Amino acid sequence: MPWPEAIIEAFELARPDGEKDESSFYGPYNILLNYLFPFEEKYMVTPQYKRPEQSKSVEFCTIFIVRHKQHPVFFLEIKASGHIQHVSTRQAADQQMRERFINLFDDVEINVLHGVSAIGSKLCFYTWTKETGRILPKPILIDTEYTIDTAPANRWDVDVLKREGEERLRQVVANIKTMCCQL
């Protein structure tokens, strides 16, 4: 089932400015997350503005955390679409996702916490499994002797506006809702 026209339009309007300004995507993702996680089902979508812990820069990142009965069940971090072109910005996005799992895991009640790194409308899906503590995709370790792309662009392999991206995101949401019903 395709996204409602209002969601597609919100993303299309965000694209021109979203190349350099991630805030252009805040509204479209807020609309999308509230559509997927309605408050009538006891979900709450909360935007948070944080500075990455490992970063010395003053750059803040925006995270949308979805909670069910006050416990995190999903989160999404947004970056400008131009970030996909640079190893350094993808690496920072990957590191921020991994930090977010560490920040949230004490409050997680479901078996698997899902997170998405959004660079514009391109998505990279992450999971943290409570039982093992494992985060996927696996990290690519830095080698001080060689230049290594620790966050390859092909990890952001689906577009939320394309059929495959929509199906994958809906599948994650369905999985989350199933886990929440079992609590």
Salt bridges, closest charged atoms under 4 A:
GLU41 OE1 - LYS177 NZ 3.09
GLU59 OE2 - LYS79 NZ 3.49
GLU77 OE2 - ARG100 NE 3.00
ASP94 OD2 - ARG98 NE 2.98
ASP94 OD1 - ARG155 NH1 3.81
GLU109 OE2 - HIS71 NE2 3.19
ASP149 OD2 - ARG90 NH2 2.65
ASP157 OD1 - ARG168 NH1 3.05
ASP159 OD2 - ARG15 NH2 3.28
GLU166 OE2 - ARG170 NE 2.82
GLU167 OE2 - ARG163 NH1 2.95
